[in-house]
């Protein structure tokens, strides 16, 4: 699947307060933070239940992937609120990290 395919699908499912206004950006940013927090909390609970061991069951893995999907939904919606796309976010991130890697090599 292409990132743009996901965006087209997500747009058909999208309805939230203030869409396409600054209020929409606030809503998606706060929702994204909440979803990332849910993911982190589930990882914490798995870690705590295993005394720090890094084993994840198939059920837990699926649950974590579903939480990542929720975060992806809000990343995509937030990018759109910024008149951008998942592809642009990915390219900008790659450029930033490539530059950081190059700067480390130069130092």
CORVENSUL-V480516 format. One record per backbone hydrogen bond with DSSP energy under -0.5 kcal/mol. CO is the residue of the C=O (numbers start at 1). NH is the residue of the N-H. E is the energy in kcal/mol with one decimal. If there is no record, write none. Layout:
CO,NH,E + CO,NH,E
//
This chain:
2,6,-1.6 + 3,7,-2.0 + 4,8,-2.3 + 5,9,-2.2 + 6,10,-3.1 + 7,11,-2.6 + 8,12,-1.2 + 9,12,-0.6 + 9,13,-0.6 + 10,13,-1.2 + 10,14,-0.5 + 11,14,-0.8 + 16,19,-1.3 + 18,21,-1.7 + 18,24,-1.4 + 21,24,-0.5 + 21,25,-1.5 + 22,26,-2.3 + 23,27,-2.6 + 24,28,-2.7 + 25,29,-2.5 + 26,30,-2.5 + 27,31,-2.5 + 28,32,-2.5 + 29,33,-2.2 + 30,34,-2.0 + 31,35,-2.4 + 32,36,-2.6 + 33,37,-2.1 + 34,38,-2.2 + 35,39,-2.2 + 36,40,-2.6 + 37,41,-2.5 + 38,42,-2.0 + 39,43,-2.2 + 40,44,-2.5 + 41,45,-2.3 + 42,46,-2.2 + 43,47,-2.7 + 44,48,-3.0 + 45,49,-2.3 + 46,50,-1.0 + 47,50,-0.6 + 47,52,-2.9 + 48,51,-1.3 + 50,53,-1.3 + 57,61,-2.7 + 58,62,-2.3 + 59,63,-2.3 + 60,64,-2.7 + 61,65,-2.6 + 62,66,-2.4 + 63,67,-1.8 + 64,68,-2.3 + 65,69,-2.0 + 66,70,-1.8 + 67,71,-2.1 + 68,72,-2.7 + 69,73,-2.2 + 70,74,-1.7 + 71,75,-2.5 + 72,76,-2.8 + 73,77,-2.3 + 74,78,-2.6 + 75,79,-2.7 + 76,80,-2.2 + 77,81,-2.1 + 78,82,-1.2 + 79,82,-0.6 + 79,84,-2.3 + 80,83,-2.1 + 85,89,-2.4 + 86,90,-2.7 + 87,91,-2.8 + 88,92,-2.9 + 89,93,-2.3 + 90,94,-2.5 + 91,95,-2.6 + 92,96,-2.5 + 93,97,-2.7 + 94,98,-2.8 + 95,99,-2.4 + 96,100,-2.3 + 97,101,-2.5 + 98,102,-2.4 + 99,103,-2.6 + 100,104,-1.9 + 101,105,-1.8 + 102,106,-2.0 + 103,107,-1.0
//
